[in-house]
Amino acid sequence: MRSPHAHGRLQGIDAERAERMPGVLAIYTAADLAGYGPHKCALDFKQRDGTPMKRPVRKSLASDKVRFVGDPVACVVAETALQAKDAAEAVELDIEPLPAVATASEAAAPGAPQLYDDVPGNVQLDFLFGDPQQVAEAFAGAAHVTRLKLRNTRVVVAAMEPRSALCQYEDGRFTLVAQGQGVFAMRNQLADILGVKHESVRVLTPNVGGSFGMKGSIYPEYVCLAHAARELERPVKWTDERSGSFLSDQHGRDHEMTAELALDKGGRFLALRVTGFGNVGAYLGTVAPQPPSMNVVRNVTSVYRIPLLEVSTKVMFTNTTPVSAYRGAGRPEANYYMERLIDEAARGMGIDRLELRRRNHVRPQEIPYKAASGMTYDSGDFGKVFEKAFQAGDVKNFDLRKAEAKKRGKLRGLGIGSYLEVTAPPNKEMGGVTFEGDGSVKLITGTLDYGQGHAAPFAQVLAARLGVPFESIRLVQGDSDELVFGAGTGGSRSMMMSGAAMAEASDLVIKKGKELASEALEAAAADIEFRAGRFVVAGTDRSIGISELAEKNPKKLDVSHVTEVIPSAFPNGCHVCEVEIDPETGVVEVVRYSSVNDFGTIVNPLLVEGQIHGGVVQGIGQCLMENAQYDAEGQLLTGSFMDYAMPRAEDTPAAIGWQSHPVPATTNPLGVKGCGEAGCAGAMTSVMNAVVDALSAYGIRHFDMPASPPRVWEAIKNARHGENRGQTPQT
């Protein structure tokens, strides 16, 4: 049972009639779950004054107030799902409605409705990075300043598979089967909320139908399931419906930023400043404050030399669905801010936009390069990637294609989108190798495949290192009982972390194997070499295969290994997009798309290409159509696929080209950099720059996403009549 109000005092719940309905086994409210702990944010940022960020308590079911439409207030358990739904509709809520606020900037305004008594002004985090005085001096002395207000829209994640879970309580232990992004962390989260030892919870995650960050934590429904399973001594199952997913699944993005770039008279970047608001919704998600704060810092300087950086943002509570990580989680947004600034600065200074980028690239001889963000780029060839992207996109012939489109009555635009991403924060990861009695090899790691296809590349690494048959390797990720550690999948980290763990675990297997082989071959361990899956006595033909050795020494070759902390990596690239706009209808069509990317060492090109395709399409979706909207009362206006547009095959270009220019990372054994979020970063920048380039025929200099037909048509109509031409950047 969810709140129909965005904000209100919960004065009572009457479940008496619902409890008497057929099949109903139990109805739980906040009072029944009072002994459990809160849902917690995993991050800990400081406010600009040094005080801790605000962490208002969120329990699984609302008690004193409801804070968004969809806020869960009661859980009904019945013999069938239909009986439970009927009973839920019979639960009567006594809610005193309160004024609501839906956007971050409105939540920051004087007199705005307050969500929490202990969070003044709705400010969850008042974030500052950099030296404002130094940055202000750089801007004051600049020959040119470009300033843009940018809206990064809110998106509904809309994973193919809605959230669902099954919980059982037996012999003092909870077993939760649920979708997620890493069973080890989810186990710990659930155990902490339930107030039990971590070993008293087991989390199993089978195949997952998409997540993109949204399914990476314990939701209130799972706590209700665990409570019901223990109280009723029966397994309890829940599956969300799409209408419920729109309200209860964490949303993504939703930033309102002002970005400013200072340049000298030669077009060299002097300083960058980003100020504005991030919307985290009604409650604090697991990583909610990071996208509009530190992930802007880490990613916004991209592939460019920028001496000074200031990021000053306020992360705000609003009466909307909570917002947290969504494919990129601040990385695509930050790169978008930078690339839009560069295009506008080039126009304002009369410098070719390609040349302006070239002048400011970090050069190969400057690497390792310490950026103003504090990050040190260990590898990269940004200029070469840039030039190869133009060749791949046939940029030199764009004017011919533009002229041909004009004959057909279309506006054609070219968009350039360079990007650099900092992958997930440094962390450890598990790599386990077990030789089974049937000749197979079990590979265990704490990341989780929720659509990426981990089994093949992980097996490739193990097969290459140990020489075991590829088809004999079985990946185990989705059982918390199998893990001694696991940081999960997210932030484009899996190949770096699990791949490194596999490489290190393989080395340990070989080390153990040399000792065992020395006994089997009656030779000194120092004389044993390992190559092509066999342990060989140096200078002889005497050898034993690793599988045979494992069979003769059960369990003695097995390894359960956790790496030391592995640093982040810096995948980067340049995407080139061309769009055509029909000025009579406002319809935008992506007609050409190509990219050149540096993902370091590529283990499995097919899967990398799939990641690029998926990310690009999600970026196109946000740029052209996706936009979650609320009314003034906090009601979600785009609560179904009737009102919320998702990209279809017909909305994508005939081909999404990609090329690799690998410069291996130096921070992990495989030299990989991660690719899962890069498509979004490249698409968001290149598609919107292409849209603005096409609209520039009407003097339009900036256009906020989404570039949907009615919005584009209205902008063209206004420009034709000399009215408002959209936001005019300050230059």
Secondary structure, 3 states (H helix, E strand, C coil): CECCCCCEEEEEEECHHHHCCCCEEEEECCCCCCCCCCCCCCCCCECCCCCECCCCCCCCCCCCEECCCCCECCEEEECCHHHHHHHHHHCEEEEEECCCCCCHHHHCCCCCCCCCCCCHHHEEEEEEECCHHHHHHHHHCCCEEEEEEEEEEEECCCCCCCCEEEEEEECCEEEEEECCCCHHHHHHHHHHHHCCCHHHEEEECCCCCCCCCCCCCCCHHHHHHHHHHHHHCCCEEEECCHHHHHHHCCEEEEEEEEEEEEECCCCCEEEEEEEEEEECCCCCCCCCCCCCCHHHHHHHCCCECCCEEEEEEEEECCCCCCECCCCCCCHHHHHHHHHHHHHHHHHHHCCCHHHHHHHHECCHHHCCEECCCCCEECCCCHHHHHHHHHHHCCHHHHHHHHHHHHHCCCEEEEEEEEEECCCCCCECCEEEEEECCCCCEEEEECCCCCCCCCHHHHHHHHHHHHCCCHHHEEEECCEHHHCCCCCCCCCCCHHHHHHHHHHHHHHHHHHHHHHHHHHHCCCCHHHEEEECCEEEECCCCCEEEHHHHHHHCCCCCCEEEECCCECCCCCEEEEEEEEEECCCCCCEEEEEEEEEEECECCCCHHHHHHHHHHHHHHHHHHHHCCCCCECCCCCECCCCCCCCCCCCHHHCCCCCCCEECCCCCCCCCCCECCCCCHHHHHHHHHHHHHHHHHHHHHCCCCCCCCCCHHHHHHHHHHHHCCCCCCCCCEC
